[in-house]
């Protein structure tokens, strides 16, 4: 690690904290200890009881669903795709018994007359008439290599999750809570997922699911999410490959674009934008570990490439091991150069390893085109781009669900504004911790709020109805509209929110991603970049007539 720090400028080394913290906040999830923050609100705002509250203000950025231009109307939360549910009747097209009577569980609320909820089989716990508990985890103790790396950098860029998460929970409570309930947060120490700290992951999962009895958990390691899902507790995270979705069912809600759809879009970028068939392309990804089942993910990507008549010239895997990162990167660079690959598709849960790869490639004097998608969390942020070797990254092109600054998005800068409300002037309003806490807390809170609004109750199953209602105008910050689809307990389930992507390229002189095709976004890029849509009308409240 010392050599890495010597290889980057002081400015870039300081930026490194933010990406290093991705290992703590994204691939790290959950706890052996119980570092608990209970943000009790003495006086609950009356906004939550008033469905007629103004929307789109600084104090309330959570929007009601609207239609995305070019889309069809969203199906009812209790209806099969293409069908309309009749209040009080079982879900059309579902198995007998799929539509469950609304529960009579103390504290969950009063069911709305005539409403039925699909029986997704999820547990309801951690809810009373006064509050609802959720759990989140990160490497609180700085255990293992991840902790050592993050300790080398300034918190101005990584941010402080022990401040960021409580800030957004406090904001939710000050804007009405969850149907009048106070949101409470249990924080667990995950140990970062390293081998020396591995015992913490399961301990964290058990703490959230069994000890704290959290209503919903936000884990980042599959070890944790798999355990929590097995306990039938709703999870914000988890696996999203087709086989796992078929097995798990309605759970594992998340933000980024769905895996298969993301890789399909990526293959279309290769086919119709960067002309991969006329080049030699290498595919680099991690081995399967707590960050993901990359053996399965790679098979999905290879299948999507084959769909459009392409294949990789070489496929290279690496281990998420900071101790051997430079050695692995050097070996990879030599192999890419020897194989003659002039395009590099790089995928992972977070982009930390890419710093090593790009530096090693420059040392090997090989300068391929790099390509990626925002499925790798924060890879499309200016912060991450600035950490790469700039001679390499000026040749980067990727797919992003972000919206460029200054184009009129109604929620631009929302996360920073909220954080600054509680910690003005600490310099962490745009840090990684702030970005992640904002996305996770505001999105799950919107799902819970919508569940109460639509059904009158807050249960594990009604949470899925709330998620299903997010189709269009919900933004925690400047990004494309989010759409989930969990219409009934039979599936298929669309459990990740982002589905539209645009092309981004890196400007080394300005240290920013540019959006050369904005306002055009795609789900799949057609020949000559056909098939794009303009999503801007949805930001202004436009509805398809």
C-alpha positions as CSV (number, residue, x, y, z in Angstrom):
1,X,0.0,0.0,0.0
2,X,2.9,2.3,0.6
3,X,3.9,2.1,-3.0
4,X,0.4,3.1,-4.1
5,X,0.5,6.2,-2.0
6,X,3.8,7.2,-3.4
7,X,2.5,6.7,-6.9
8,X,-0.3,9.2,-6.6
9,X,-0.2,13.0,-6.1
10,X,-1.1,14.4,-2.7
11,X,-4.4,15.7,-4.2
12,X,-5.3,12.3,-5.6
13,X,-4.2,10.6,-2.4
14,X,-6.5,12.7,-0.4
15,X,-9.3,11.9,-2.7
16,X,-8.6,8.2,-2.2
17,X,-10.4,8.1,1.1
18,X,-13.7,8.3,-0.6
19,X,-13.1,5.3,-2.9
20,X,-11.4,3.4,-0.1
21,X,-14.5,3.9,2.0
22,X,-16.5,2.1,-0.7
23,X,-14.9,-1.1,0.6
24,X,-16.2,-0.1,4.1
25,X,-19.6,1.0,3.1
26,X,-20.5,-1.2,0.1
27,X,-18.6,-4.5,0.4
28,X,-18.6,-4.2,4.1
29,X,-21.9,-5.0,5.9
30,X,-22.7,-5.8,9.5
31,X,-21.7,-6.5,12.9
32,X,-20.4,-8.4,15.9
33,X,-20.9,-5.5,18.2
34,X,-24.0,-3.3,18.6
35,X,-23.1,0.3,17.9
36,X,-26.6,1.6,18.2
37,X,-27.9,5.0,17.2
38,X,-31.5,5.6,18.3
39,X,-32.6,8.9,17.0
40,X,-35.7,9.5,19.1
41,X,-37.8,12.4,17.9
42,X,-39.6,14.1,20.9
43,X,-42.0,15.8,18.6
44,X,-43.1,13.9,15.5
45,X,-44.0,16.2,12.6
46,X,-47.6,16.2,11.5
47,X,-46.4,16.1,7.9
48,X,-46.7,12.3,7.7
49,X,-50.4,12.4,8.5
50,X,-51.0,14.9,5.7
51,X,-50.9,13.3,2.3
52,X,-51.6,16.6,0.7
53,X,-48.2,18.1,1.8
54,X,-46.3,20.0,-0.8
55,X,-43.8,17.9,-2.7
56,X,-40.5,18.9,-4.3
57,X,-39.5,21.4,-1.6
58,X,-36.1,21.4,0.1
59,X,-37.8,19.8,3.1
60,X,-39.6,17.0,1.2
61,X,-37.8,15.6,-1.8
62,X,-39.7,12.3,-2.0
63,X,-42.0,12.5,-5.0
64,X,-45.2,10.6,-6.0
65,X,-44.9,8.3,-8.9
66,X,-45.6,9.6,-12.5
67,X,-45.2,8.0,-15.9
68,X,-41.9,8.0,-17.7
69,X,-42.2,9.4,-21.2
70,X,-42.8,6.5,-23.6
71,X,-43.8,4.1,-20.9
72,X,-47.2,2.5,-20.2
73,X,-49.1,3.0,-17.0
74,X,-47.7,1.2,-14.0
75,X,-49.8,-1.8,-13.0
76,X,-51.5,-1.8,-9.6
77,X,-49.4,-2.8,-6.7
78,X,-51.7,-5.9,-6.3
79,X,-52.2,-6.7,-9.9
80,X,-50.3,-9.0,-12.3
81,X,-48.6,-7.2,-15.2
82,X,-51.1,-5.9,-17.7
83,X,-54.1,-6.4,-15.4
84,X,-56.0,-4.2,-13.0
85,X,-56.7,-5.2,-9.5
86,X,-60.2,-4.9,-8.0
87,X,-60.0,-3.7,-4.4
88,X,-60.5,-6.5,-1.9
89,X,-59.9,-9.3,-4.4
90,X,-56.9,-11.7,-4.7
91,X,-54.2,-10.7,-7.1
92,X,-55.2,-11.6,-10.7
93,X,-53.0,-14.3,-12.2
94,X,-51.5,-15.2,-8.9
95,X,-51.6,-18.6,-7.2
96,X,-54.5,-19.3,-4.9
97,X,-53.8,-17.8,-1.6
98,X,-51.3,-15.4,-2.9
99,X,-53.3,-12.4,-1.8
100,X,-53.3,-12.3,1.9
101,X,-55.8,-10.6,4.2
102,X,-54.2,-7.6,5.8
103,X,-52.6,-8.5,9.1
104,X,-54.0,-7.6,12.5
105,X,-50.6,-7.1,14.1
106,X,-50.4,-4.5,16.9
107,X,-48.6,-1.4,15.8
108,X,-48.5,-2.1,12.1
109,X,-51.4,0.2,11.4
110,X,-55.1,0.1,10.4
111,X,-55.7,-1.7,7.1
112,X,-57.5,0.4,4.4
113,X,-60.9,-1.0,3.5
114,X,-61.0,-3.3,0.5
115,X,-57.2,-3.5,0.1
116,X,-55.4,-6.9,-0.1
117,X,-51.6,-7.5,-0.2
118,X,-49.8,-10.2,-2.1
119,X,-48.3,-12.8,0.3
120,X,-44.6,-12.4,-0.3
121,X,-43.8,-14.4,2.8
122,X,-41.8,-11.7,4.6
123,X,-41.6,-11.4,8.3
124,X,-42.9,-8.3,10.1
125,X,-40.9,-7.2,13.2
126,X,-39.5,-4.0,14.6
127,X,-42.7,-2.0,14.1
128,X,-44.8,-0.4,16.8
129,X,-47.4,2.3,16.6
130,X,-44.7,4.8,17.6
131,X,-41.5,3.7,15.8
132,X,-39.9,1.4,13.2
133,X,-36.3,0.0,13.5
134,X,-33.9,-0.6,10.6
135,X,-30.4,-1.9,10.6
136,X,-27.2,-0.9,8.7
137,X,-23.6,-2.0,9.0
138,X,-20.2,-0.9,8.0
139,X,-16.6,-1.4,9.3
140,X,-17.1,0.6,12.5
141,X,-14.0,-0.7,14.2
142,X,-11.7,-0.4,11.2
143,X,-10.9,-4.1,11.2
144,X,-8.5,-5.6,8.8
145,X,-6.9,-4.2,5.6
146,X,-9.9,-2.0,4.7
147,X,-9.6,-0.2,8.0
148,X,-5.9,0.3,7.5
149,X,-6.4,1.8,4.0
150,X,-9.2,4.1,5.1
151,X,-7.1,5.3,8.1
152,X,-4.5,6.7,5.7
153,X,-6.9,9.3,4.2
154,X,-8.8,12.4,5.3
155,X,-12.4,12.0,6.3
156,X,-13.3,15.0,4.2
157,X,-13.5,12.7,1.2
158,X,-14.6,9.4,2.7
159,X,-16.9,11.1,5.1
160,X,-18.0,9.7,8.5
161,X,-20.8,7.1,8.3
162,X,-21.4,7.6,12.1
163,X,-22.5,11.1,11.2
164,X,-24.0,10.5,7.7
165,X,-26.5,7.8,8.6
166,X,-27.9,9.6,11.7
167,X,-28.2,12.8,9.7
168,X,-30.5,11.3,7.1
169,X,-32.5,9.3,9.7
170,X,-33.0,12.6,11.6
171,X,-34.1,14.3,8.3
172,X,-36.7,11.5,7.7
173,X,-38.1,12.0,11.2
174,X,-38.3,15.8,10.9
175,X,-40.3,15.4,7.7
176,X,-42.9,13.1,9.1
177,X,-41.2,9.9,9.9
178,X,-42.7,6.7,8.5
179,X,-46.5,7.2,8.6
180,X,-46.1,9.1,11.8
181,X,-43.6,6.6,13.3
182,X,-40.1,7.6,14.4
183,X,-37.4,5.9,12.3
184,X,-34.7,4.3,14.5
185,X,-31.4,3.1,13.3
186,X,-29.3,0.2,14.6
187,X,-25.7,0.3,13.4
188,X,-23.6,-2.9,13.4
189,X,-19.8,-3.5,12.9
190,X,-19.2,-5.6,9.8
191,X,-15.4,-5.8,9.9
192,X,-15.1,-4.9,6.3
193,X,-15.4,-8.5,5.0
194,X,-11.7,-9.4,5.2
195,X,-10.6,-12.9,6.2
196,X,-9.3,-11.7,9.5
197,X,-12.6,-10.1,10.3
198,X,-15.0,-12.6,8.7
199,X,-16.7,-13.6,12.0
200,X,-18.2,-10.2,12.2
201,X,-20.3,-10.5,9.1
202,X,-22.6,-13.3,10.4
203,X,-22.6,-11.8,13.8
204,X,-23.9,-8.5,12.3
205,X,-26.5,-10.3,10.2
206,X,-27.8,-12.1,13.3
207,X,-27.8,-8.9,15.3
208,X,-30.0,-7.2,12.7
209,X,-32.3,-10.1,12.0
210,X,-32.6,-11.8,15.4
211,X,-31.4,-9.6,18.2
212,X,-32.5,-6.1,17.2
213,X,-35.4,-7.5,15.3
214,X,-35.0,-4.8,12.7
215,X,-37.9,-4.4,10.3
216,X,-35.4,-4.0,7.3
217,X,-31.7,-4.4,7.0
218,X,-29.1,-2.7,4.8
219,X,-26.2,-5.1,4.4
220,X,-23.5,-5.1,1.7
221,X,-22.0,-8.6,2.0
222,X,-23.7,-11.6,0.5
223,X,-22.8,-13.6,3.6
224,X,-25.0,-11.2,5.6
225,X,-27.8,-10.7,3.1
226,X,-28.1,-14.4,2.5
227,X,-28.6,-15.0,6.2
228,X,-31.0,-12.2,6.6
229,X,-33.1,-13.2,3.6
230,X,-33.2,-16.8,5.0
231,X,-34.8,-15.2,8.1
232,X,-37.5,-13.6,5.9
233,X,-36.5,-10.1,6.9
234,X,-36.6,-7.5,4.1
235,X,-33.2,-6.6,2.7
236,X,-31.9,-3.6,0.9
237,X,-29.1,-5.2,-1.1
238,X,-28.5,-8.9,-1.8
239,X,-28.2,-10.9,-5.0
240,X,-29.8,-10.0,-8.3
241,X,-28.7,-12.5,-10.8
242,X,-31.6,-14.3,-12.5
243,X,-31.1,-17.6,-10.8
244,X,-31.0,-16.0,-7.3
245,X,-34.0,-13.9,-8.0
246,X,-36.0,-17.0,-9.0
247,X,-34.9,-18.7,-5.8
248,X,-35.2,-15.8,-3.4
249,X,-38.3,-14.1,-4.7
250,X,-39.3,-10.6,-3.7
251,X,-36.4,-9.4,-1.6
252,X,-32.9,-7.9,-2.1
253,X,-34.2,-4.5,-3.2
254,X,-31.4,-2.2,-4.3
255,X,-30.6,0.9,-6.4
256,X,-28.3,0.2,-9.3
257,X,-29.4,-1.2,-12.6
258,X,-30.3,-4.9,-12.5
259,X,-27.4,-7.2,-13.3
260,X,-28.6,-8.9,-16.5
261,X,-30.1,-5.7,-17.9
262,X,-26.9,-3.8,-17.0
263,X,-24.8,-6.3,-18.9
264,X,-27.2,-6.3,-21.8
265,X,-26.8,-2.6,-22.1
266,X,-23.0,-2.9,-21.7
267,X,-22.9,-5.5,-24.6
268,X,-25.0,-3.1,-26.7
269,X,-22.4,-0.3,-26.0
270,X,-19.7,-2.7,-27.2
271,X,-21.7,-3.6,-30.3
272,X,-23.0,-0.2,-31.4
273,X,-20.8,2.4,-29.9
274,X,-17.2,1.2,-29.3
275,X,-17.3,-1.5,-32.1
276,X,-15.9,-4.3,-30.0
277,X,-16.2,-6.9,-32.8
278,X,-13.4,-5.1,-34.6
279,X,-11.1,-5.2,-31.5
280,X,-9.6,-7.6,-29.0
281,X,-11.4,-7.1,-25.7
282,X,-10.4,-8.4,-22.3
283,X,-12.9,-8.8,-19.4
284,X,-11.5,-8.2,-15.9
285,X,-13.6,-9.0,-12.8
286,X,-13.0,-10.3,-9.2
287,X,-13.3,-13.9,-8.1
288,X,-16.5,-14.8,-6.2
289,X,-16.3,-13.8,-2.6
290,X,-18.3,-11.8,-0.1
291,X,-18.6,-9.0,-2.6
292,X,-20.6,-11.1,-5.1
293,X,-21.0,-14.3,-7.0
294,X,-18.8,-13.2,-9.9
295,X,-18.5,-16.7,-11.4
296,X,-22.3,-16.4,-12.1
297,X,-22.1,-12.7,-13.0
298,X,-19.4,-13.4,-15.6
299,X,-21.5,-16.1,-17.2
300,X,-24.4,-13.6,-17.5
301,X,-22.0,-11.1,-19.2
302,X,-20.6,-13.7,-21.6
303,X,-24.1,-14.8,-22.5
304,X,-25.1,-11.2,-23.2
305,X,-22.1,-10.7,-25.4
306,X,-22.9,-13.9,-27.3
307,X,-26.5,-12.6,-27.8
308,X,-25.1,-9.9,-30.1
309,X,-22.4,-12.0,-31.7
310,X,-19.4,-11.0,-29.6
311,X,-17.0,-12.7,-27.2
312,X,-14.1,-11.7,-25.1
313,X,-10.6,-12.4,-26.3
314,X,-9.5,-13.1,-22.7
315,X,-11.1,-13.2,-19.3
316,X,-9.0,-12.3,-16.2
317,X,-10.0,-12.7,-12.6
318,X,-8.4,-11.2,-9.5
319,X,-8.8,-11.6,-5.7
320,X,-10.0,-8.7,-3.5
321,X,-6.8,-8.7,-1.5
322,X,-5.1,-5.4,-0.8
323,X,-1.9,-7.1,0.3
324,X,-1.3,-8.5,-3.2
325,X,-3.1,-5.8,-5.2
326,X,0.0,-4.4,-6.9
327,X,1.4,-7.8,-7.8
328,X,-2.0,-8.9,-9.2
329,X,-2.3,-5.6,-11.2
330,X,1.2,-6.0,-12.7
331,X,0.5,-9.6,-13.8
332,X,-2.9,-8.5,-15.2
333,X,-1.3,-5.6,-17.2
334,X,1.3,-7.9,-18.6
335,X,-1.3,-10.4,-19.7
336,X,-3.6,-7.7,-21.3
337,X,-0.6,-6.3,-23.2
338,X,0.6,-9.8,-24.3
339,X,-2.8,-10.8,-25.5
340,X,-3.1,-7.6,-27.5
341,X,-6.3,-6.5,-25.9
342,X,-7.0,-2.9,-26.9
343,X,-10.4,-2.7,-25.0
344,X,-10.8,-3.6,-21.3
345,X,-14.2,-4.3,-19.8
346,X,-13.7,-3.9,-16.1
347,X,-16.4,-4.9,-13.5
348,X,-16.5,-5.2,-9.7
349,X,-18.6,-4.2,-6.8
350,X,-16.5,-1.1,-6.2
351,X,-13.7,0.5,-8.3
352,X,-10.8,0.4,-5.8
353,X,-8.9,-2.3,-7.7
354,X,-9.1,-0.2,-10.9
355,X,-6.7,2.3,-9.4
356,X,-4.0,-0.5,-9.3
357,X,-4.9,-1.8,-12.7
358,X,-4.7,1.6,-14.5
359,X,-1.4,2.4,-12.8
360,X,0.1,-1.0,-13.8
361,X,-1.1,-0.6,-17.3
362,X,0.7,2.7,-17.7
363,X,3.8,1.2,-16.2
364,X,3.5,-1.5,-18.9
365,X,3.1,1.2,-21.5
366,X,-0.2,-0.2,-22.8
367,X,-3.1,2.2,-23.3
368,X,-6.4,0.4,-24.1
369,X,-9.9,1.8,-24.1
370,X,-11.5,1.2,-20.7
371,X,-15.3,0.5,-20.4
372,X,-17.6,0.1,-17.3
373,X,-21.1,0.5,-16.0
374,X,-22.5,2.2,-12.9
375,X,-23.3,-1.3,-11.6
376,X,-19.9,-0.8,-10.0
377,X,-21.0,1.5,-7.2
378,X,-19.7,5.1,-7.5
379,X,-17.5,4.2,-10.5
380,X,-19.2,6.9,-12.5
381,X,-18.6,9.5,-9.8
382,X,-16.0,12.3,-10.5
383,X,-14.3,11.2,-7.3
384,X,-13.6,7.7,-8.6
385,X,-12.6,8.9,-12.0
386,X,-10.0,11.2,-10.5
387,X,-8.3,8.4,-8.7
388,X,-7.5,6.4,-11.8
389,X,-4.2,6.8,-13.7
390,X,-5.2,9.8,-15.8
391,X,-3.3,8.7,-18.9
392,X,-5.4,5.5,-18.9
393,X,-8.7,7.0,-17.8
394,X,-8.8,9.6,-20.5
395,X,-9.6,6.6,-22.7
396,X,-12.6,5.5,-20.5
397,X,-16.2,5.3,-21.6
398,X,-19.0,3.9,-19.5
399,X,-22.7,3.8,-18.8
400,X,-24.2,5.9,-16.0
401,X,-27.6,6.5,-14.4
402,X,-26.5,9.9,-13.2
403,X,-27.7,13.2,-14.6
404,X,-25.1,16.0,-15.3
405,X,-25.0,19.1,-13.1
406,X,-26.7,22.3,-14.1
407,X,-29.4,20.8,-16.4
408,X,-32.4,21.5,-14.2
409,X,-32.9,18.3,-12.3
410,X,-35.2,19.0,-9.4
411,X,-33.2,17.1,-6.8
412,X,-29.7,18.2,-7.8
413,X,-27.6,18.6,-4.7
414,X,-30.3,17.2,-2.4
415,X,-28.0,14.9,-0.4
416,X,-25.5,17.6,0.2
417,X,-28.2,20.1,1.3
418,X,-29.7,17.6,3.8
419,X,-26.3,16.7,5.3
420,X,-25.3,20.4,5.5
421,X,-28.5,21.1,7.5
422,X,-27.0,19.1,10.4
423,X,-23.2,19.4,9.8
424,X,-22.7,22.6,7.9
425,X,-19.1,23.4,7.2
426,X,-17.5,20.1,8.0
427,X,-16.6,19.5,4.4
428,X,-18.2,16.1,4.1
429,X,-21.5,17.0,2.3
430,X,-20.4,15.3,-0.9
431,X,-18.4,12.4,0.6
432,X,-18.9,8.8,-0.1
433,X,-20.5,8.2,3.3
434,X,-23.0,11.0,2.6
435,X,-23.8,9.7,-0.9
436,X,-24.4,6.1,0.3
437,X,-26.4,7.0,3.5
438,X,-28.5,9.4,1.5
439,X,-29.4,6.9,-1.2
440,X,-30.1,4.0,1.2
441,X,-32.0,5.9,3.9
442,X,-34.2,8.1,1.7
443,X,-35.0,5.2,-0.7
444,X,-36.0,2.7,2.0
445,X,-37.9,5.4,3.8
446,X,-39.9,6.2,0.6
447,X,-40.8,2.5,0.2
448,X,-42.0,2.4,3.8
449,X,-44.0,5.7,3.5
450,X,-45.6,4.5,0.3
451,X,-46.5,1.1,1.9
452,X,-48.4,2.9,4.7
453,X,-50.0,5.4,2.3
454,X,-51.3,2.6,-0.1
455,X,-52.3,-0.1,2.4
456,X,-52.6,1.5,5.8
457,X,-50.2,-0.9,7.3
458,X,-46.4,-1.4,7.6
459,X,-45.5,-5.0,7.2
460,X,-42.8,-7.0,5.4
461,X,-45.3,-7.7,2.6
462,X,-46.7,-4.2,2.4
463,X,-43.2,-2.9,2.0
464,X,-43.1,-4.7,-1.4
465,X,-46.3,-2.9,-2.4
466,X,-44.6,0.4,-1.4
467,X,-41.5,-0.5,-3.5
468,X,-43.7,-1.5,-6.5
469,X,-45.3,2.0,-6.4
470,X,-42.0,3.7,-7.1
471,X,-42.3,4.2,-10.8
472,X,-41.0,7.5,-12.0
473,X,-40.7,10.6,-10.0
474,X,-38.7,9.6,-6.9
475,X,-35.2,11.1,-6.6
476,X,-32.9,11.2,-3.7
477,X,-30.5,13.2,-5.9
478,X,-29.9,13.9,-9.6
479,X,-30.4,10.6,-11.3
480,X,-32.8,8.9,-13.7
481,X,-36.3,7.9,-12.5
482,X,-36.4,4.8,-10.4
483,X,-38.7,1.9,-11.2
484,X,-39.3,-1.2,-9.2
485,X,-41.8,-3.9,-10.2
486,X,-43.1,-6.4,-7.7
487,X,-46.8,-6.7,-8.8
488,X,-47.5,-10.0,-7.1
489,X,-45.9,-12.9,-5.3
490,X,-45.4,-14.9,-8.4
491,X,-42.8,-12.6,-10.0
492,X,-40.9,-11.9,-12.1
493,X,-39.4,-9.3,-9.8
494,X,-37.6,-6.1,-10.8
495,X,-35.8,-5.4,-7.6
496,X,-33.4,-2.7,-8.7
497,X,-34.5,0.8,-9.4
498,X,-32.3,2.2,-12.2
499,X,-33.0,1.1,-15.8
500,X,-32.0,4.0,-18.0
501,X,-28.3,4.7,-18.7
502,X,-26.4,7.3,-20.7
503,X,-22.9,7.3,-22.1
504,X,-20.1,9.0,-20.0
505,X,-16.5,9.8,-20.9
506,X,-13.7,11.1,-18.7
507,X,-12.2,14.5,-19.1
508,X,-8.7,14.4,-17.6
509,X,-8.0,18.1,-17.8
510,X,-11.2,19.0,-15.9
511,X,-11.3,15.8,-13.7
512,X,-15.0,15.2,-14.5
513,X,-17.2,12.8,-16.4
514,X,-18.8,14.3,-19.4
515,X,-22.2,13.3,-20.9
516,X,-21.7,13.6,-24.6
517,X,-25.2,12.1,-25.4
518,X,-27.3,13.9,-22.8
519,X,-30.3,14.1,-22.7
520,X,-30.4,10.7,-24.5
521,X,-30.7,7.6,-22.2
522,X,-31.1,3.9,-23.2
523,X,-32.1,0.6,-21.7
524,X,-30.3,-1.0,-24.7
525,X,-28.4,0.9,-27.3
526,X,-29.5,0.1,-30.8
527,X,-27.6,0.4,-34.1
528,X,-26.4,3.9,-34.7
529,X,-27.3,4.7,-31.1
530,X,-31.0,4.2,-31.8
531,X,-33.6,3.6,-29.1
532,X,-32.8,6.5,-26.9
533,X,-35.4,8.4,-24.7
534,X,-35.4,11.9,-23.2
535,X,-36.2,11.6,-19.5
536,X,-36.3,15.4,-18.8
537,X,-40.1,15.7,-19.0
538,X,-40.5,13.4,-16.1
539,X,-38.5,15.8,-13.9
540,X,-41.1,18.6,-14.5
541,X,-44.2,16.6,-13.6
542,X,-44.9,15.7,-17.2
543,X,-47.4,12.8,-17.7
544,X,-47.9,10.9,-20.9
545,X,-51.4,11.5,-22.3
